Amino acid sequence: MQITINGQARECEPATLQELWRSETEHLDLAGPRGFAIARNGRVVRQLDWGSTSVAAGDRIEIIRVMPGG
């Protein structure tokens, strides 16, 4: 299926937001999702709901890494 991640069209298998986050960040060597936010079709999804939120064809996903500072 085709989705958009951070403005780029991508082809992916059906997945949850949790699985998508893992595949998009596996190269970063992270301990966990702390400091990240995900929006699906313009709405932020709570981290607690990532594992139960499915990604559908045509979805627009934004994965944001929150950084402290000003």
C-alpha positions, 0 to 999 in steps of 0.5 A: 500500500502507498502512504506518505511519511514526513512528506515522502511517498512510500510503499509499505506493508500493512502495519501499526504505527508502532511497527512503522516507527520501529522500521523508520528509526531502526538505524538510530539505535534508540532505547525506545520511543521516548521523545517521539510523536506521531501524527496520522492524517493530521492528528497526534496519536498517543504513544499508548495507542501506537500498537493498536493504530493501523496504518491504511493506504493513503495515510499521511504520517508525520514522525517527529523527534522532540528535541529540548531547547529553544 
